[in-house]
Structures are given as structure tokens and as C-alpha cells.
Amino acid sequence: MKAASLALVVWLLASLMPPIGAMPPAAAPGDAPGRPGVKATWTSGGKLGVGTAVSRRSRVWFTLGDTGLTEVYYPTVDMPNVRSLDFIVVGPGYVGCESRDAVERRTVRTRDDALAFAQTTSDGRRWRIEKRYACDPTRDALLIEVKVIALDGGTYDVFALFDPAVANSGLGDTGEHLEKTLVAFDRDAATNRTIAVALAAQPAFSAVSSGFAGVSDGWTDLMLDGRLDNREQRAANGNVVQIGQLAAPQTTLALAFAERSETAAQVAAAALADGFAAVTDRYEAEWQRFTARLPTVAPEFRAQFAVAAMTLLAHEDKTYPGAGVASLSIPWGEAADADRPTSGGYHLVWSRDLYHVATAWLAIGDKEAAARALDYLFLVQQSADGSFPQNSWLDGRPYWPSVQLDEVAYPLILAWQLGRFDPRTYARHIRPAAEYLLRHGPATPQERWEEEEGYSPATIAAEIAGLVCAADVARRLGRMEDADRYEQTADRWAEGVQQWCYTTTGPWDEGEAERGYYFRINNNRDPNDGFKLDINNGGGLHDERHIVDAGFLELVRLGIVPASDPKIMRSLRIVDRVIRVETPLGPGWYRYNHDGYGERPDGSGWQDKGIGRLWPLLTGERGEYAVALGEDATPYARTMLAFAGPAGMLPEQVWDRTYPADARYRIGQGTGSATPLAWSMAQFVRLVMCLEQRRVVECPQVVFNRYAGARTR
């Protein structure tokens, strides 16, 4: 070959090869190719079930999507390590995936006195898969009983497809196997500790492999020819997906956690040795002891009441007692970036949400649980200046950077409700928070919907109640000067909120004999200037008087204004005209008009903008108002009950349309936002207790006596 020809060949070969930096790393023998795999995400925030053992010895929390296991948390309730567990069914000329091909999907509670769930999926022709779940109260393990039934009498190979996302990230995992046990591990950036997860089976998997998602994982392999060709692979430092072939149609899987892979595998083996029946008996017995202590409520609400209370306990951490996260979910997680361990989802602590949970504990008589929440707020979350972060990780590290003044006030109310009148608590926690309110209120950097700054009726109501509660504690301790300052400020704000947040020139009551209503938030103290409010979730620019919500009902719930106050009643008529929707299940309300926080019109998940849907907790708040007014709130409790998912999980949002955007949503059904939402579950518990006691159970009496009670005497 001539030199010129040889040079031409070399140039052609070089031009066809990708640049060195673009080439995948070379795979060693047994190593999976294609690192790092496709982009990692989480799963939908719409969970059909959540569970954990009551025992603090077990630090595992699981969640269920519509076909199976989704995020699993360990060792704390803010640390997801698993994305999903799926099943692949292979037969002659057929490769099916449970999450993709199941046309029948059913999730139920197997009993009302335990967070015990059963799931059934089927493609309707060939196979049916039945699963049950139980956390082991004695160790960090979750057992899953799996039964596969061939509906057509055929012979199928079944594979467990496991997608780990260790240390709150789908990228950076290493997956391998120890004998026939799959293990994956990664390092938690915050603690610099390794977290390992093991997936084992009884009987043991007959084949195992690890690969990179969408490139060399078992599902991609099986899709080619129905055979698992790449067995015994190891996949390092990427978006790992693992697969194990079931050796029998009835199999028990163990998902176990530890700091080392070998230890996690040993924990899984120990749980399997005990067996699914024994672990389930221990798991359910713990929950039965918990539910046996719950108060007796009306029969029609009894099962949902127990599920709501159990779910609240299931959202509390076991390393940081009292720290209850907002939800064991990542809203619209299927579109959320899981490549970096920075996603907080809703597995974070909001002072506001935790206050609502704590008042639910107080309503059912569990003062100890409420006290754990307050201790967490004061000892872990509270800052040196007396404030509380917008939200935080369990260890108190702030996540989002803002401050919301209702979240500074709520712990003061809770402290009073719990009788924390000792000098130490006052000096270190109550007084600093009260002083912070005096320095920064009544306008807030963000209101309870976390989007706008200004004068919010809901926030100011919390500030007033918090200051009055702090004043009562101060007076009990002889701190008269503090008490006077707090009460005087609270009185000014109680008078001012009706001037600053009540417009008489708004568009919604034109033509009525008497004008005026509360609106969502005012940028200054003039409620009639028509400031253009930019709704910070894609909702657009609007005259602030045009945007209404029912946040002013906090003035009634916290005892500042009587339920029969004419301003309240006129405002409710506007709210019902503008943001109420009558569903076949009962009435629902939007947070406010032009809300952009919700699914897009086609039903796809929220990403910076969408359409806010109905919030079940607002139906509960309206029910509490009915109780305060002396009316029967049973219809509102029934609507909340109907809004719950098939296994009792109450959502953040439910679909608001009479037509489905796709096959997933029907009017009144939970969306992909966050289910269950602890605040929604707490609101149901409180509403049911309000019905039982015929009063607003969380209203601080000291506030009611000073304001609403004084006006009605």
C-alpha cells in the first residue's frame, strides 16, 4: 500500500471514531459498559401507601406507587436510597414490564389497624403479580412477598428489576453481587458515610446482574431477545439498575440497609430466615398496639382516622424524634433531577406543617408526640436569632433560604398549648421568637403558600396568636414588660389586619349593597391601591385585589375574630364564588385563583408553571370554620374521606376537571403532587376530633378569650 493511501485510510478511521473524551470508559471483564447510563429521576409524588415499623430499631420507610415499591428511605426519613422495584415477565416471544404493561392495578390496605398493604397487577391475559409488604421491627429491612400467577397456563421467567438511588442520588451508585444477593452503595455527601442496600431472595435468585440504566441494564438486555445474556455484571459509579431472576413463582424478597454491603447482605439474610409471616406478625402487632390507644370516633370515619394517625407517625424520623417531614414523596418526581443529592422533595421539615401535625397529636390526646415535635423545633430547627428556616433537612440545615413569619409564630402557640411555662424554655426559645416577630412583622417575606411577601391575613393571624401566647408565658414568669409589649403589638396587628387586608374597591363584590372582602396578600398597608401582584409560580401578573384565598379563616381558627364576623362571612361568599369547585365527592377549593402550582393542562407534571388544583386540606379548614359557626361539619369530613386514595392516603392536590387529561386522573382523585401530605392527614384528624368535641380543638383559649370571645360576650 502506498504511503498516501495508508494515510488516507488512517484519516478515514480517525474521522469515524468519536473524540477520546466522548468515548465510554473501557469495561473490564465483568464490568457493565455504558457508564453512567441515562439521566436519573425519581417517581411520581402520588403514593398509594407508605409504611415503616413503629419500633425505632428499624430505620426503613417504604412508599408504594400504583404498581409497586417506589422510594425507600434509610437511615433517616429524608434520605431516599431506592427509586423503584419493578418486575419483568418473559415468555415465548413475549417480554413484558409490570409498570408499563399492567392494565389492572390495585392497592388496598389488608387491615385498618396497621399500615399493611397488598398490591395486585395484571396484564389481563398472561400474568398476575401479587405483593405484600412488611418492615422488620427488629432490623433495617423490608420484606416483600411476591406471587406470580400465569393466567394462561404458560411458563414464564420472572425478574425483579431493582433501581437503587443510594444516598439521595440516582447517579454515582456502584452495583454488584455477593453470591446471589444484589448490593449497591454510594457515599452520603453530608456525612461522608457509605450507605449500602442489599436485595436478596428466598429462594435465592437464579441469576443476577448490574448495569447502567437504559444502556446495559437487565431490562435493556431482555428487550433484545428475551434472554439475560449479560449475567454477573458489575456497574460502578453511575445510574445503576440491577436485576435478579426469581427461582420460584412464590418468592420473598428482602431489602436491607447498612453502612457496608456485606453487612446489608447479612441483614437481608437474617430477615429472610425469620420469614415473611413472622416479620409481618411483628410489624402488624406494633401498629395494632398504637391504634388501640386512639380515641373512639364516629364509625364512618374510624378506619380513615386510624390510617391518618398512623401515617402521621410514619412521617416522623427515628434519629431525630419529633421531626416529621411534610411528605414521603417528591412531587412530580418522574421529572425531577436525581443525578445530584440535592433534591429535598417534600421529605423536609416545615415548621408550619409540623405545627399542624402536633395539634393533631394534641387533639387525640398524644401530648408526648406533640412535645417531641416542639422539642425538635426548639432544639434543632430554631436559629440563634429566634427565627425558623423556611424548611430544613432533619439535622436543621436550611434547605430553601427564606423566612415565613407564621412558621416563627406557630411554635409559640404550640409551646403555650403544651404548657411550656418554665424560665429556660422562655429565655432560650419563646422570647427570641417573639422578639423576632416584633422586629420583622407583621409583613412577611413569604406567606403560607411560600410565594409572596407582604401583609397576609393568615400570617398575621398566626403572629397575633403567637405573641399573645408568648405574653401569657411571660406574665406567668413575672416578665411583665415583655408581656405588655407583646400584647400591645398583637392588639395593634389585630386591629390592623382588618384595615390592611380587607379591600372595599375590589372587583368581586361589585353591585352588592355592602362592599368589602379579605384578599390573599397586600404589598403595603393600602388595600385599595391595586398593586400588580406577580404570582411567583407562573400564575401571571394581576391586581392584588383580584386574588382571593381562604387564609383569613386563620383569624377564626386561632380565636382572633368570631366566626360570625360580617367581614369573614362576606369574604367567604367571594371565596365560594371564585375558587370553590363542586366535585361529585363534595366541595373543594383552590389555594387562590390563578394558582400555577399544579399539573399542566394536559396532565403532565408541574415544571415552573401549571394549573393549581384542589387542596383537600382546605375542605378540612372549611369544616373547622363550620364547627366554629355552630354548624354540622360532617359533610366536609365525608368529602375529605372521599378524596383519600384507595388505601387511605390523603393528597396535597386532587384533580379538578370533569374530563381526564389522561387515563390517570379523574375529578377528585389525587394527582402527582404529593400523596400523602402530612398536613392533609393532620387536618382530617383534627376535623374529626372537632366533630367529636363540637369545638375547634386547636384554638388557643388565651387568644380566644382576648379577642373573639370578648366580642361575642
C-alpha positions in Angstrom: 0.0 0.0 0.0 1.4 3.4 -0.9 2.1 5.9 1.9 -0.5 8.3 0.6 -3.2 5.5 0.5 -2.2 4.4 4.1 -2.5 8.0 5.3 -6.0 8.2 3.8 -7.2 5.1 5.5 -5.8 6.2 8.8 -7.6 9.6 8.4 -10.9 7.9 7.5 -10.8 5.6 10.5 -9.9 8.5 12.8 -12.8 10.6 11.4 -15.3 7.8 12.1 -14.2 7.4 15.7 -15.7 9.7 18.4 -13.3 12.0 20.2 -11.5 10.4 23.1 -13.4 12.5 25.7 -16.7 11.3 24.2 -15.9 7.6 24.3 -17.4 5.5 27.1 -14.9 4.2 29.6 -13.4 0.8 28.7 -15.2 -2.0 30.5 -13.1 -4.5 32.4 -14.1 -8.2 32.2 -17.4 -8.5 34.1 -17.9 -4.7 34.1 -21.0 -3.3 32.5 -20.5 -0.9 29.6 -22.1 2.4 29.0 -21.4 4.4 32.2 -23.1 6.4 33.5 -26.4 5.5 31.9 -29.4 7.7 31.2 -30.4 10.7 33.4 -31.7 9.7 36.8 -35.1 10.8 38.0 -37.4 10.0 40.9 -41.0 8.7 40.7 -44.4 10.3 40.9 -45.3 12.0 44.2 -48.7 10.3 44.1 -48.1 7.5 46.6 -50.8 4.9 47.3 -49.3 3.7 50.5 -46.4 4.4 53.0 -45.1 2.3 55.8 -42.5 1.8 58.5 -42.1 -0.1 61.7 -43.2 1.6 64.9 -40.0 0.4 66.5 -37.1 2.8 66.4 -34.8 -0.2 65.9 -36.0 -0.3 62.3 -34.9 2.8 60.3 -36.6 1.9 57.0 -39.6 3.7 55.4 -41.2 2.5 52.2 -43.6 4.1 49.6 -45.9 2.5 47.0 -46.7 3.7 43.6 -49.6 2.4 41.5 -47.8 -0.8 40.5 -45.2 -1.4 43.3 -42.4 -0.2 45.5 -41.1 3.3 44.9 -38.7 5.4 47.1 -37.4 3.7 50.2 -35.7 5.8 52.9 -32.9 4.9 55.3 -31.4 5.7 57.9 -33.5 8.8 58.2 -36.8 9.9 56.7 -35.1 12.5 54.5 -32.7 10.0 52.8 -34.1 8.0 49.8 -32.0 5.1 48.6 -34.3 3.3 46.2 -36.1 4.6 43.2 -38.3 1.6 42.3 -38.7 -2.2 42.3 -40.3 -3.5 39.1 -40.9 -6.9 37.6 -40.2 -8.2 34.1 -42.1 -11.2 32.7 -40.6 -13.2 29.8 -42.3 -15.9 27.8 -42.1 -17.4 24.3 -42.0 -14.3 22.0 -43.0 -12.0 24.9 -41.2 -9.6 27.2 -43.5 -7.6 29.5 -42.8 -5.0 32.1 -45.1 -4.7 35.1 -45.1 -0.9 35.4 -45.6 -0.4 31.7 -47.9 -3.3 30.7 -50.2 -3.8 33.8 -53.8 -2.8 32.8 -55.2 -3.9 36.1 -53.6 -2.1 39.1 -55.0 -2.4 42.6 -53.6 -1.3 46.0 -55.5 -2.0 49.2 -55.0 -2.0 53.0 -55.1 -5.5 54.3 -56.3 -4.2 57.7 -57.5 -1.0 59.2 -55.2 -1.1 62.3 -51.9 -1.4 60.5 -50.0 0.2 57.6 -50.2 -3.1 55.8 -50.8 -3.1 52.0 -51.4 -5.6 49.2 -50.9 -4.8 45.6 -52.1 -6.7 42.6 -51.1 -6.0 39.0 -52.0 -7.9 35.8 -51.7 -7.5 32.0 -55.2 -9.0 31.8 -54.1 -12.0 29.7 -50.8 -13.7 30.7 -49.9 -12.9 34.2 -50.9 -11.5 37.6 -48.5 -10.4 40.3 -49.5 -10.2 44.0 -47.3 -8.4 46.6 -47.4 -7.7 50.3 -45.0 -5.6 52.4 -43.8 -5.6 56.0 -40.9 -3.7 57.6 -38.9 -5.8 60.1 -39.3 -4.1 63.5 -36.0 -5.7 64.7 -33.7 -4.7 61.9 -33.2 -2.4 59.0 -35.0 -4.5 56.4 -38.2 -4.6 54.4 -39.7 -7.9 53.3 -41.8 -8.3 50.2 -43.9 -11.4 49.4 -44.3 -11.9 45.7 -46.6 -14.3 44.0 -46.7 -14.7 40.2 -49.7 -16.4 38.6 -49.8 -17.5 34.9 -53.3 -16.7 33.8 -53.0 -18.5 30.5 -51.2 -21.6 31.9 -48.0 -20.6 30.2 -44.5 -20.8 31.5 -42.8 -17.5 32.3 -39.4 -16.4 33.6 -39.8 -13.5 36.1 -37.2 -11.0 37.0 -37.1 -8.4 39.8 -35.8 -5.1 38.3 -34.3 -3.0 41.0 -33.4 0.7 40.6 -31.3 1.8 43.6 -30.7 5.6 44.1 -28.4 5.4 47.1 -27.7 8.5 49.3 -30.5 10.6 47.7 -29.0 10.3 44.2 -29.5 8.0 41.2 -26.0 8.8 39.9 -22.8 7.6 41.5 -24.0 4.3 42.7 -22.0 1.1 42.3 -23.9 -2.1 41.9 -22.5 -5.7 42.2 -23.5 -9.0 43.7 -22.4 -11.1 46.7 -23.2 -14.7 45.7 -26.8 -14.3 44.6 -27.5 -11.1 46.6 -27.6 -7.8 44.8 -25.8 -4.9 46.6 -25.4 -1.3 45.7 -23.7 1.5 47.6 -22.8 5.2 47.5 -21.5 7.9 49.8 -23.7 10.4 51.6 -22.0 13.8 50.8 -23.4 15.4 54.0 -22.0 12.8 56.5 -19.3 11.3 54.3 -20.6 7.8 55.3 -21.3 5.0 52.9 -24.8 3.7 52.6 -25.3 0.2 51.2 -28.5 -1.6 50.2 -28.9 -5.3 49.5 -31.7 -7.1 47.7 -31.9 -10.9 48.4 -34.5 -13.6 47.7 -35.8 -16.7 49.2 -35.4 -19.0 47.3 -32.2 -17.3 46.1 -32.1 -15.6 42.7 -31.1 -17.9 39.9 -29.3 -15.2 38.0 -28.2 -11.7 38.9 -26.6 -8.7 37.0 -26.0 -5.0 37.4 -25.8 -2.5 34.5 -26.3 1.1 33.6 -29.9 2.4 33.1 -31.0 2.5 29.5 -27.7 1.1 28.2 -26.6 -2.2 29.8 -29.2 -2.9 32.5 -31.2 -6.2 32.6 -34.4 -4.7 31.1 -32.5 -3.4 28.1 -30.8 -6.8 27.7 -34.1 -8.8 27.9 -35.8 -6.5 25.4 -33.4 -7.6 22.7 -34.1 -11.3 22.6 -35.9 -12.3 25.9 -32.6 -13.7 27.3 -30.5 -12.3 30.1 -27.2 -12.6 28.2 -25.1 -10.3 30.4 -25.0 -12.0 33.7 -22.8 -11.5 36.7 -22.0 -7.9 35.7 -20.8 -5.2 38.0 -21.6 -1.5 37.3 -19.5 1.2 39.0 -20.2 4.9 39.6 -23.3 5.6 37.5 -27.1 5.3 37.2 -27.2 1.6 38.2 -30.1 -0.7 37.6 -29.9 -4.3 38.9 -31.8 -7.5 38.0 -32.4 -10.8 39.7 -34.3 -13.8 38.3 -36.9 -15.3 40.6 -36.3 -19.0 41.1 -39.9 -19.8 42.1 -43.4 -18.3 41.4 -43.7 -17.5 45.1 -40.7 -15.6 46.5 -39.9 -13.5 49.4 -37.6 -10.5 48.8 -35.6 -8.7 51.4 -34.4 -5.2 51.0 -31.9 -4.4 53.7 -29.6 -1.5 54.6 -26.3 -0.9 56.4 -23.0 1.0 56.1 -21.3 -1.9 54.3 -22.5 -4.1 51.5 -21.6 -7.3 53.4 -23.5 -6.2 56.5 -26.5 -5.3 54.4 -26.5 -8.7 52.8 -26.3 -10.3 56.3 -29.3 -8.2 57.5 -31.3 -9.3 54.4 -30.4 -13.0 55.1 -31.4 -12.7 58.7 -34.8 -11.2 57.8 -35.4 -13.9 55.2 -34.5 -16.6 57.8 -37.3 -15.3 60.1 -39.7 -15.5 57.2 -42.4 -13.2 55.9 -45.2 -14.5 58.2 -43.2 -13.9 61.4 -42.0 -10.4 60.3 -45.5 -9.5 59.3 -46.9 -10.6 62.6 -44.4 -8.4 64.5 -44.9 -5.4 62.1 -48.7 -5.5 62.4 -48.8 -6.1 66.1 -46.8 -2.9 66.7 -49.4 -0.9 64.7 -52.3 -2.6 66.4 -50.9 -1.5 69.8 -50.7 2.1 68.5 -54.2 2.2 67.1 -55.7 0.6 70.2 -54.8 3.8 72.0 -56.6 6.1 69.6 -59.9 7.8 70.8 -63.2 6.3 69.5 -64.7 8.4 66.7 -67.8 8.0 64.6 -67.9 4.6 62.8 -67.9 6.1 59.3 -64.6 7.9 59.9 -62.9 5.3 62.2 -60.8 3.5 59.6 -59.6 6.7 57.9 -59.0 8.3 61.2 -56.7 5.4 62.2 -54.9 5.5 58.9 -54.3 9.2 59.1 -52.9 8.9 62.6 -50.6 6.0 61.6 -49.4 7.9 58.6 -48.5 10.9 60.7 -46.4 8.7 63.0 -44.8 7.1 59.9 -43.6 10.5 58.8 -41.6 11.0 62.0 -37.9 10.3 62.0 -36.3 7.9 64.4 -32.9 9.5 64.7 -34.4 13.0 65.2 -37.5 12.3 67.3 -40.3 14.7 66.6 -39.0 15.7 63.2 -42.0 14.9 60.9 -41.4 15.5 57.2 -44.1 17.1 55.0 -44.5 14.0 52.8 -42.6 10.8 51.9 -42.6 11.9 48.3 -41.0 14.1 45.6 -43.8 16.0 43.8 -43.8 15.1 40.1 -40.6 13.2 40.9 -40.7 11.5 37.5 -39.4 14.8 36.1 -37.1 15.7 39.0 -33.3 15.6 38.6 -31.9 12.7 40.7 -28.4 13.0 39.4 -27.4 15.2 42.3 -28.1 14.5 46.0 -29.7 17.9 46.4 -33.4 17.2 45.9 -35.4 17.7 49.1 -38.8 17.0 47.6 -41.2 17.1 50.5 -39.1 14.9 52.8 -38.1 18.1 54.6 -39.4 19.7 57.8 -41.6 22.8 57.6 -42.4 24.4 61.0 -45.9 25.1 59.7 -46.6 21.5 58.7 -45.1 20.2 61.9 -47.3 22.5 63.9 -50.4 21.1 62.2 -49.2 17.6 62.9 -48.5 18.4 66.5 -52.0 19.9 67.0 -53.5 16.7 65.6 -51.5 14.8 68.2 -52.9 17.1 70.9 -56.4 16.6 69.5 -56.2 12.8 70.0 -54.6 13.2 73.4 -51.0 12.2 72.5 -49.2 15.0 74.3 -45.9 13.1 74.2 -45.9 13.1 70.4 -46.7 16.8 70.3 -43.9 17.5 72.8 -41.4 15.7 70.6 -42.3 18.0 67.7 -41.9 21.1 69.8 -38.6 19.9 71.2 -37.4 19.3 67.7 -38.5 22.8 66.6 -36.8 24.5 69.5 -33.7 22.4 69.9 -32.8 21.5 66.3 -34.5 24.0 63.9 -34.6 27.3 65.7 -31.9 29.8 64.8 -29.9 31.9 67.2 -31.9 35.0 66.3 -35.2 33.2 67.2 -36.4 32.5 63.7 -37.1 29.2 62.0 -36.0 28.3 58.4 -38.5 28.1 55.7 -37.7 24.4 55.7 -34.8 22.2 56.6 -33.2 18.8 56.5 -33.6 16.7 59.6 -30.4 17.9 61.1 -31.6 21.5 60.9 -29.6 22.6 57.9 -31.9 25.1 56.0 -33.0 24.0 52.5 -34.8 26.9 51.0 -33.5 30.3 52.1 -36.5 32.4 53.1 -38.2 33.0 56.4 -42.0 32.8 56.8 -43.3 34.6 59.9 -46.2 32.2 60.6 -43.6 29.5 61.0 -41.9 31.6 63.6 -45.2 32.1 65.4 -46.6 28.6 65.4 -44.0 27.2 67.8 -45.1 29.8 70.3 -48.7 28.7 70.1 -47.7 25.1 70.4 -45.5 25.9 73.5 -48.4 27.5 75.2 -50.7 24.6 74.3 -48.2 22.2 75.8 -47.8 24.3 79.0 -44.2 25.1 78.5 -44.1 27.8 81.1 -40.6 27.2 82.5 -38.0 30.0 82.6 -35.4 28.1 80.5 -37.8 27.5 77.6 -39.0 31.1 77.7 -35.5 32.6 77.8 -33.9 30.4 75.1 -36.8 29.8 72.7 -40.1 31.7 73.3 -38.7 35.1 73.9 -36.2 35.1 71.0 -39.0 34.1 68.6 -41.4 36.7 70.0 -38.8 39.4 69.7 -38.1 38.3 66.1 -41.8 38.8 65.3 -41.7 42.3 66.8 -38.6 43.2 64.8 -39.8 41.8 61.4 -43.6 41.6 61.5 -46.4 42.0 60.6 -45.4 41.9 56.9 -43.7 38.6 56.0 -41.1 37.7 53.4 -43.3 34.8 52.4 -46.9 33.7 53.4 -48.1 30.2 54.0 -48.1 29.4 50.3 -44.4 30.3 50.2 -44.5 32.6 47.2 -45.3 36.2 48.1 -44.2 38.9 50.5 -46.5 41.4 52.2 -49.4 41.6 54.6 -51.1 38.2 54.7 -54.3 37.7 56.8 -53.2 34.1 57.5 -49.7 35.0 58.6 -50.8 38.0 60.7 -53.3 35.7 62.5 -50.5 33.4 63.4 -48.3 36.3 64.5 -51.1 37.7 66.8 -51.8 34.4 68.4 -48.1 33.6 68.8 -47.5 37.0 70.6 -50.5 36.6 72.9 -49.3 33.1 73.8 -45.8 34.4 74.5 -47.2 37.2 76.5 -49.1 34.8 78.7 -46.0 32.8 79.4 -44.1 36.0 80.1 -46.7 37.1 82.6 -46.7 33.8 84.4 -42.9 34.2 84.9 -43.2 37.8 86.1 -41.8 39.3 82.9 -44.4 42.0 82.8 -42.6 44.4 80.5 -42.3 41.6 77.8 -45.9 40.6 78.3 -47.2 44.2 77.8 -45.1 44.7 74.7 -46.2 41.5 73.1 -49.9 42.1 73.9 -49.8 45.7 72.7 -48.3 44.8 69.4 -50.7 41.9 69.0 -53.6 44.3 69.6 -52.4 46.8 67.0 -52.0 44.0 64.5 -55.4 42.5 65.3 -56.9 45.9 64.5 -54.6 46.5 61.6 -55.3 43.2 59.7 -58.8 44.3 59.1 -57.6 47.6 57.6 -54.6 46.3 55.6 -56.0 43.1 54.1 -59.7 44.0 53.5 -60.4 45.8 50.3 -63.5 47.9 49.6 -62.7 48.5 46.0 -62.1 45.0 44.7 -63.7 43.6 41.6 -65.5 40.6 43.1 -68.3 42.3 45.0 -69.4 45.0 42.5 -73.1 45.6 42.6 -73.6 44.3 46.2 -75.1 46.6 48.8 -72.1 46.3 51.1 -68.7 46.1 49.7 -65.5 44.5 51.0 -63.6 41.2 51.4 -60.3 39.9 52.5 -57.8 39.1 49.7 -54.8 36.9 49.7 -51.9 39.3 50.3 -51.2 43.1 50.2 -47.9 44.6 49.3 -48.4 47.5 51.7 -51.0 48.8 54.2 -53.3 50.2 51.5 -55.7 47.5 50.4 -57.2 49.6 47.6 -54.2 50.7 45.6 -54.5 47.9 43.0 -50.8 46.9 43.2 -49.9 44.4 40.4 -49.0 41.1 42.1 -46.7 38.8 40.2 -47.8 35.2 41.2 -44.4 33.5 41.6 -45.3 30.2 40.1 -46.2 31.2 36.6 -49.7 32.4 37.5 -49.1 35.8 35.9 -49.4 39.5 36.9 -52.7 40.5 38.5 -54.3 43.3 40.5 -53.7 42.1 44.1 -57.4 42.7 44.9 -58.3 40.2 42.3 -56.5 37.3 44.1 -58.5 35.7 46.9 -57.9 32.8 49.2 -59.4 31.5 52.4 -56.4 32.2 54.5 -58.4 34.7 56.5 -60.1 31.8 58.2 -57.0 31.5 60.4 -58.4 34.6 62.2 -61.3 32.4 63.3 -59.4 29.2 63.9 -56.9 30.9 66.1 -59.6 32.8 68.1 -59.0 36.4 66.9 -62.3 37.0 65.1 -65.7 35.4 65.7 -66.9 33.0 63.1 -70.0 35.2 62.6 -68.0 38.3 61.9 -69.6 40.1 58.9 -66.2 40.6 57.2 -65.5 36.9 57.4 -68.9 35.9 56.1 -68.8 38.4 53.2 -65.3 37.2 52.3 -66.5 33.6 52.3 -69.2 34.4 49.7 -66.5 35.8 47.4 -64.2 32.7 48.0 -67.1 30.4 47.1 -67.8 32.3 44.0 -64.3 32.4 42.8 -62.3 29.4 43.9 -64.8 26.7 45.0 -65.5 23.7 42.8 -68.3 21.3 43.4 -67.0 17.8 42.7 -69.1 14.6 42.7 -67.3 13.9 46.0 -68.1 17.2 47.6 -66.7 20.7 47.6 -63.1 21.6 47.0 -61.2 24.8 47.0 -58.1 26.1 45.1 -55.4 27.8 47.2 -56.3 31.0 45.3 -57.3 32.0 41.8 -54.6 31.9 39.0 -52.5 29.5 41.0 -49.9 28.0 38.8 -48.6 25.2 41.1 -50.1 22.0 39.7 -50.3 19.8 36.7 -50.2 21.4 33.3 -53.4 21.4 31.2 -52.5 18.1 29.6 -51.9 16.4 32.9 -48.1 16.4 32.7 -46.3 17.4 35.9 -45.6 20.9 37.1 -42.3 22.4 35.9 -42.2 26.1 36.9 -45.8 26.6 35.7 -49.1 24.7 35.6 -52.6 25.0 37.0 -53.1 24.7 40.7 -55.7 22.0 41.6 -58.0 21.5 44.6 -56.4 21.0 48.1 -58.3 18.6 50.4 -56.9 20.3 53.5 -58.9 23.4 52.5 -62.1 21.4 52.7 -61.0 20.4 56.2 -60.3 24.1 57.1 -63.8 25.0 55.9 -65.2 22.2 58.0 -63.4 23.7 61.1 -65.0 27.0 60.3 -68.4 25.3 60.2 -67.7 23.9 63.7 -66.8 27.4 64.9 -70.0 28.7 63.5 -72.0 26.0 65.2 -72.9 24.1 62.0 -72.6 20.5 61.2 -69.2 19.8 59.6 -69.9 16.2 58.8 -70.2 16.8 55.0 -66.7 18.3 54.9 -65.2 15.3 56.7 -67.1 13.0 54.3 -65.6 14.9 51.4 -62.1 14.6 52.7 -62.7 10.9 53.2 -63.8 10.6 49.6 -60.7 12.5 48.4 -58.4 9.9 50.1 -56.8 7.3 47.8 -57.8 3.6 47.7 -55.7 2.8 50.7 -56.5 6.0 52.7 -53.7 8.4 51.6 -54.9 12.0 51.5 -53.3 14.0 48.8 -51.9 17.5 48.6 -54.0 18.2 45.5 -56.8 16.4 43.7 -57.8 16.7 40.1 -60.4 19.5 39.4 -61.8 18.7 36.0 -64.7 16.7 34.8 -62.6 15.3 32.0 -59.4 13.4 32.4 -56.2 14.8 31.0 -55.1 11.2 30.6 -56.0 7.8 31.9 -54.5 8.6 35.4 -56.8 11.3 36.7 -60.5 11.7 37.4 -62.1 14.5 39.2 -61.5 14.3 43.0 -58.5 11.9 42.5 -55.1 12.6 43.9 -52.6 14.0 41.4 -48.8 13.6 41.1 -48.1 16.4 43.5 -47.6 14.9 47.0 -49.6 12.0 48.5 -49.9 11.5 51.4 -49.4 15.1 52.6 -48.9 15.1 56.4 -50.8 18.4 56.7 -53.8 16.9 54.9 -53.8 13.8 57.2 -53.4 16.1 60.3 -56.3 18.3 59.1 -58.6 15.2 58.8 -57.6 14.0 62.3 -58.4 17.5 63.7 -61.7 17.9 61.9 -62.9 14.5 63.1 -62.0 15.5 66.7 -63.7 18.8 66.2 -66.8 16.9 65.3 -66.5 14.7 68.3 -66.0 17.6 70.7 -68.1 20.2 68.9 -65.4 22.9 69.1 -62.3 24.0 67.2 -59.9 21.8 69.2 -56.6 23.6 68.4 -57.9 27.1 69.1 -55.6 28.6 71.9 -58.0 29.6 74.7 -55.9 32.5 75.8 -56.2 34.1 72.3 -59.9 33.4 72.1 -60.5 35.0 75.5 -58.7 38.2 74.5 -60.3 38.7 71.1 -63.1 36.5 69.6 -64.6 35.6 73.0 -64.6 39.1 74.2 -66.5 40.2 71.1 -69.2 37.6 71.5 -69.9 38.2 75.2 
